[in-house]
Amino acid sequence: MRTLGLVLAFCLTLLATPVATANSSAQVKSADNTAQLCRNYSGLPAAKRSEKNADPSVPPGMVAIRGGRFLMGSERFYPEEKPRREVEVAPFYIQRHEVTNAQFAAFVNSTGYRTVAERPLDAQQFPQLSPEQRRAGSLVFQKPAQVNGMADIHQWWIWTPGASWRAPEGPASHLRGRANHPVVHIAFEDAMAYTKWAGQDLPTEAEWEFAARGGLNDADYTWGNDKNLRDAKGKPLANYWQGPFPLQDFAQDGHHGTAPVGCFAANGYGLFDMAGNAWELTKDDYLDTRSPLGGMKVAKGGSFLCSDDYCGRYRPAARTPHGIDTGMQHVGFRTIWRKSDNPKK
């Protein structure tokens, strides 16, 4: 069962000051000639692969990653990203974009699954909590009018009964017009239930980082080393927070909150939103001898709430712990597929 303490532990990892160092229409070509998805995309990959001689056993929406050796981690940013080391990954396929609300809805409609955020806490397991405190819900970001320092994350993270993947901002919100946004408020248990239904898996941290780098070995960002690089229209290259967090998001990237998947140029492997938009869960335990957060899961990629003055983790090497029994408004996932995932192989 989820506990508020594990949720807050995730948030507290974002308190460190970062080390110094595009909203486009559908069918605009990205730098690697991969058509962007964005607003006109349904949120569901085409049922048939368009590539000539495509393997019919590969799930829709997957991109082949050949694998190989690469430099994982970084010596230039946060301590938990060290040491930079050479790692090898085997070939795999990874979804071009984060799992969308449309994809997750298909899973729920097929199985009747209820996410962790949609289940109330067990009164026998949590007898010290009142019925109100045991109500189903999740943590939602609410921009405060002012803050008294940055140590107390309760100033902007609010426990909200009724918040879930169906209602990302709380019970008064909905998914209309957001079928193509990444699904959020996802706990590890939820992600694994989806992957089992889909015959897929979550990536390991190494697989995720290898794919995020897009062939740019040891680059700081998915697009290279220049944090301030902009697209042809002068917009940032990912959906993250521009402005003083948590008070003002200038939305220079064109978005407050999550964006439809694929609104920014794909990386060198044709993958969208490997930086920003929503944190993505991996299968790996978070192992860090410097802190009590071992045993949580590694989340990668940063989110729409990552700002340069507070988080700065919209980078391939960046990592943060996330509790296995809870979701948040900025946490989602994407899936991978290996030949071994297909029982017919």
Residue, then its C-alpha position, 0 to 999 in steps of 0.5 A: m500500500r502507498t504511504l505519504g512518506l514514500v511520496l514525499a521522499f521522491c519530492l525531497t530529492l528535487l530540493a538540491t540546486p542544480v549544478a551549473t553547466a517546442n510546441s509544434s503542429a503535427q507532421v512537422k519533421s524533427a531534426d532526424n526526419t521523424a514526423q512529430l506527433c503532438r496535437n493531432y495524434s490519437g494517442l494510439p500507435a498504428a496497428k501495423r508497422s509501416e517499415k518494409n519487412a517489419d517483424p509482425s511480432v513486434p508491438p505497435g509503436m516500438v523502435a528497434i534499439r541495437g544495443g551496445r556499450f556506452l558511458m552511463g552516468s555523469e561526473r558533472f551534475y549530481p552525486e547520485e549520477k556518479p560514477r560515469r562507467e561503461v555499460e553494455v545493453a543487449p538489443f531491445y525495442i522501446q516505445r516511441h513515446e510515453v504510455t498515453n492516456a488512450q493506451f492506458a484506458a484501453f488496458v483498463n477497459s480490457t481488464g477493469y484494473r484500478t490503479v493504486a491512486e484509485r484504491p482507498l487505504d486499508a483500515q486494518q493496515f492503517p488504523q491510525l488514519s481517519p476515514e477521510q485520510r484513507r480516501a483514495g487519492s494522490l499528490v497534485f502540484q498546485k502553484p502557490a502564491q508565495v513560498n517561505g523557503m524551499a524546504d517544505i514541499h507541502q507548499w506546492w504538493i497537495w494530497t488530493p482525494g479523488a486525484s488519479w490518472r482519470a483526474p490528474e488535477g483532482p476530482a474536478s478535472h478530466l481527460r477530455g482532449r488529453a488522450n494523447h498526453p502521457v498517463v500520470h499518477i502511475a505507481f510501479e504496481d500499475a506500470m507492471a500490471y500494464t506491461k503484463w497485459a501488453g506482453q511488454d516490460l519496463p526498461t532497466e535504468a541502463e536500457w532507458e538511458f542508452a535509448a535516451r542518449g540517442g547515440l550521443n555518448d556522454a552528452d549532457y542532454t538528449w540533444g547535445n551539451d548546450k542546455n540553452l539550445r532552441d528550435a527554429k522558432g526559438k522554443p526549448l527542446a523539451n517540456y520543462w519548467q521555465g521560470p522561478f519554481p514553483l511560482q511562475d512557469f513562463a511556458q516558453d515551450g508552449h505548455h503548462g503541465t503535460a504536453p501531448v506526446g511528440c510535440f518536440a523533436a525526436n532524439g537520434y533514435g527517433l524517440f520522443d520526450m526522453a527529456g521532460n513531460a513526465w518522469e518515467l519509471t524503470k524496473d531497477d531498484y534505487l541503490d544509493t548508499r548515501s541515503p535511506l532511499g534504497g529499494m525505491k525504483v529509479a525514475k528517469g527523464g525529468s518532467f514538466l516541473c523540472s526547472d533549472d533553479y530547482c531540479g535540472r534533471y531533464r537529462p539522460a544521466a539524471r535519476t531520482p528515487h520513486g516509491i513503489d506504492t504511489g504515483m504523482q501528477h508528474v510520473g508516468f512510464r514507457t515500455i520496452w519489448r525484448k524478443s524474450d517477451n514473446p512466448k512464441k519466440 
